[in-house]
């Protein structure tokens, strides 16, 4: 049995003449946080949509726990939790009703709902319609939905957008706790200080390719930027 939860093998995705993801391969193991960093248009979100099965690669393969994602087996999707950058929520449901729906689809323990509402500070608005939620509340509800079901692999696309500083800290602590319990993460974020702090490895994308990959400390060594802000390390590889 391998502890590799995610394998991406030579995936390519084109939109007309544009190659959005160009022959990307990577692997993520249990208890590991792998972050994607790149400018807008670098291919991060397109790659994430293929990892989550929302779109299929033109060539190459994605495996979750050695199961080919293109087969779209329900058992494969149960290994996966996903927070998209652009949340689409059911506006006429309350926060609790939305999480009850998600828990039912995932066949999750219903007791997780109250736990996640409390953790993401949504208990006081759980009976409020989602359509009345602020941006920050919506993002926290999306994070709660991704966490429900105890998926082994969590994919979070720009999870910090809309969060205040305290909730950013709580999310970082949650990621660290879940990683210690053996869950794996793929995270896309523009906040380089967060990426450096939570990641075991970082893949830096440019023009659809991963141009650098390694532990944050190793990327600092390669760039010879041992004390500079991590965003300077990022720019070293994409300039």
N, C-alpha and C positions, 0 to 999 in steps of 0.2 A: 504493500500500500504506500503510495506516495503522499507527501504532505503538500504537494503542489495543488492549490485550489483553482488557479487560473493559468491557462496557457494560450497565448496568442501567437500564431505561427504564420508569418509572412502575409499579413492582411493588407489588401489594397482596396481602396474605395475611390471611385471616380464620379464626378458630376460633370458630364459633358467633357470639355477639354481639360478640366481641372482635376488633378490627382490630389484629393484631400488627405488621404492616408496612403503612404508610399512604402510598402513592404516592411511593415512594423512587426517585430516579434518581441515578446516579453513573457515573463512568468512571475507569479506571485504565490508565495507559500503561506501556509497557516501561521498566524501570529506575526504577520508582516504588514507594514504600511508602505505602499508604493504610491508616490505622488507624480502626477503629470504637471509639468510647467511649460508654458509657452504663451506667446502673444496671441491676441485674437486672430483667428484664421490659421493657426498653426496645425490644426487637426485634432485637438484634444477631445472636443465634444463629439466629433464624428467617430473617433476611436471608441469613446465611451458608449456611444449608441450601438456599436457592433459588439462590444463586450457584454452589454445587457440584452442583446438580442432584438433590439428595436429595429435595427437595419442589418442586412447581411453584407458581408464583404463581397466584392467582385471576384476576388480570389483570396486564397488563404483560409485559415480555420481558427475558430475560437472554441476552447474546451473549458468547461467548468467541471472540476473533479473527474477529468478524463471523459466526460460526456460532450459530444459535439453539439454546440448550442444551436446549429442550424436545424437539428432534428426537432427543436421546440418541445421537448418532453416536459410535462409538468414537474416531474421530479427534479429536473435540472434547474428550473426557475426557482424552486424552493430553496436552493442553496444561495440565492442571490437577494440582496436588499439594495434598493436604488433610490437615490435622491437626484432628480434631474435639476438642471440649472433653472429651467423655466417650468415652474410647478403648475399643473392643471389639476385643480381640486373641485370637488362637488360643492358648489356654492350654497345649495339649499339644504345641506346637511350640517348638523352641529359638529364641532370638533370631535366629540366623543363618538357620534354616529359614524363619522368618517373613519376613525380608527377601528370601530367595530366592524365596518365593512372590510377594511384591510385585513384585520385579524381573521375574519371569516374566509377570505380568499386564500390566505396563507395557512389556514388550519392551525392558527397559533393559539396559545393559551390565553384565554380572555383576561386573566389577571394581569397580563402585561400592559393592558390598556391604561389602567389607573397608574401603574408604575411609570409609564412613559409620560403621561399627562403631568404627573408630579415632577419628574426629572426636568422636563422642558418648560416648566412653569406655566402650564396651560390649564391647570385644574380649575382656576377661577373663571375661565372663559370656555370651559368644555361644553356648556349648553348654549353657547352663542353660535349663530350661523357662521359658517366659514366665509361666506361672502362679506361679512362685516369685519373680518380679521385684518389687522395691519400686515404690512410686508414681513415684519419680524415674526409675528404670530404664525403666519403662513409657512415661513421657513422652518420654524420650530415644529409645526405640525407635520411637515414633510419629513423632517429628521426622525420624529417619533414613529411615523409610518414605516420608514426604512429600517428602523431598529426592531420593530415588532416581528416576531417569527423566528428569532435567533438564527438568521441566515449566517452561513459561514463566511461569505464574501459580501462586503458592503462597498458599494460604488457611490461616491458622493461627488457630485459635480458642482463646484463653487458653493460649498456648504456655509461659508461665512457671510455671504451677501444678506444684508438685512438684520444681522445679529448684533446686539450690543456687546461691549467688551466683556461683561460678566458671563454672558452666554457663550462667547467664544472660548473663554477659559473653561467653562463647564463641558463644552464639546471636546476640547483638547483632552481633558481629564477622562471623558467617556471613551474616546478613541484609545487612549493609553490603557484603560482598564479592559476594554474588549480585546485589545491586542494581547494582553497578558493571559486572557482566557482562551486564546487560540483563534480568534476571528481575524480575518484579513481585510485590508482596505485598499481600494484604489481611489485616490482623491485628486481632483483637479482644482487648483486654486491659484489666484494671482497674488495671494498674500505670502510673500517669500519667507517672512519670519516664521509664519505658521508652518509652512512646508518644511523648513529646516528643522523645526522643533519636533514635529510629530513623525517625520518620515524615516524609515529604515533605508529606503532607496528613492532616488528621484530620477525620472526620465524627462529630459529637456527636449521639447519638440520644436522644430522649425521646418516650415514648408512640407508638412506631412511626414517627416522623418524624425526618429529619435536620434539627436546628434550627440547626446552625452547621457550616460547613465551610471549611477553609483550612489554610494552613501554620501550624505551631505559633506562629511569630513573629507572624503576622497575627492569630491568635486572641488572643494576648496584647495586641496593639495594640487590638483591638476591645473587650476587656474592661478595658483600662487597668490591667492587672496585669502589669507588665513584669518584676518581680523575685519575685513570689510563687511558691510551688510550683504546678506545672501542674495539680494537682488543684483548686486554687482557681479557675483559669481554667475548668476543666470545670464546676464548680459554678455559676459565673457564668451559664453558658448553660442550665443545667437547673433552676435554682431557680424 
